[in-house]
Structure formats: structure tokens, C-alpha cells
Amino acid sequence: MPFVAGVTVFLALLIVVFAAVGLSRVVGHLYQVDKTLEALTGGVDVIADKTSTVPAVVESVNASLLPVRDFAEGI
């Protein structure tokens, strides 16, 4: 194999190796982002559960405010 062809093959292999290293780093970063997003999703689910709607509580609050409503209607 002539010298120039050998250098070309070597440079091509070097480019492939650096591309593979770069892609493996990208995969690592994406894995970390995935773990972070899973943790964030879990936190969002907890917040959604704690801030759910309150239809069961509304009835008791309305019952507690019944004297106030009656007084306000009487004015």
C-alpha cells in the first residue's frame, strides 16, 4: 500500500475514533438528562397530588359559612 493511502486510512480511522468518543459523550449526557427528568417528573407528580382539586372540602367550608351567608342576606 502506498504511503499516501496508508496516511489516508489512518486519518479516516482517527476521525471515526474521535466521532465515536464524541457520540459516547453525547450518550452519557443524554443519560444524565434522562435521570434528571425522571426525578423532575416524580417531583411534579408529588406537587400535583398535593395541589389537587378540593371538591370534598368545599362542602364543609360552605356549611361552615352558612351563618355568614344568612347574615349577609339579612342585611
C-alpha positions as CSV (number, residue, x, y, z in Angstrom):
1,M,0.0,0.0,0.0
2,P,1.5,3.4,-0.9
3,F,2.3,5.8,1.8
4,V,-0.4,8.3,0.9
5,A,-3.1,5.6,1.0
6,G,-1.9,4.5,4.4
7,V,-2.0,8.0,5.8
8,T,-5.5,8.4,4.4
9,V,-6.7,5.3,6.0
10,F,-5.0,6.3,9.3
11,L,-6.7,9.7,9.2
12,A,-10.1,8.2,8.4
13,L,-9.7,5.8,11.4
14,L,-8.7,8.7,13.6
15,I,-11.8,10.6,12.5
16,V,-14.0,7.6,13.2
17,V,-12.4,7.1,16.6
18,F,-12.9,10.8,17.6
19,A,-16.5,10.7,16.3
20,A,-17.2,7.6,18.4
21,V,-15.8,9.2,21.5
22,G,-17.9,12.3,20.9
23,L,-21.0,10.3,20.4
24,S,-20.4,8.3,23.5
25,R,-20.1,11.5,25.5
26,V,-23.4,12.7,24.0
27,V,-25.0,9.4,25.1
28,G,-23.6,10.0,28.6
29,H,-25.0,13.5,28.7
30,L,-28.4,12.3,27.5
31,Y,-28.4,9.6,30.1
32,Q,-27.9,12.2,32.8
33,V,-30.6,14.4,31.4
34,D,-33.0,11.4,31.4
35,K,-32.2,10.7,35.1
36,T,-32.8,14.4,35.9
37,L,-36.1,14.5,34.0
38,E,-37.3,11.3,35.7
39,A,-36.6,12.9,39.1
40,L,-38.3,16.1,38.0
41,T,-41.4,14.2,36.8
42,G,-41.6,12.5,40.2
43,G,-41.5,15.9,41.9
44,V,-44.1,17.3,39.6
45,D,-46.4,14.3,40.4
46,V,-46.0,14.9,44.2
47,I,-46.8,18.6,43.7
48,A,-49.8,17.7,41.6
49,D,-51.1,15.3,44.3
50,K,-50.6,18.0,47.0
51,T,-52.4,20.6,45.0
52,S,-55.3,18.5,43.7
53,T,-58.8,20.0,43.5
54,V,-60.8,20.3,46.7
55,P,-64.4,19.3,45.9
56,A,-64.7,17.3,49.1
57,V,-63.6,20.2,51.3
58,V,-65.9,22.7,49.5
59,E,-69.0,21.2,51.1
60,S,-67.6,21.5,54.6
61,V,-66.5,25.1,54.0
62,N,-69.8,26.1,52.6
63,A,-71.5,24.5,55.7
64,S,-69.2,26.5,58.0
65,L,-70.0,29.7,56.1
66,L,-73.8,29.2,56.2
67,P,-74.3,31.6,59.2
68,V,-72.3,34.3,57.4
69,R,-74.3,33.9,54.2
70,D,-77.6,34.1,56.2
71,F,-76.4,37.2,58.0
72,A,-75.3,38.8,54.7
73,E,-78.7,38.0,53.1
74,G,-80.5,39.5,56.1
75,I,-78.8,42.9,55.7
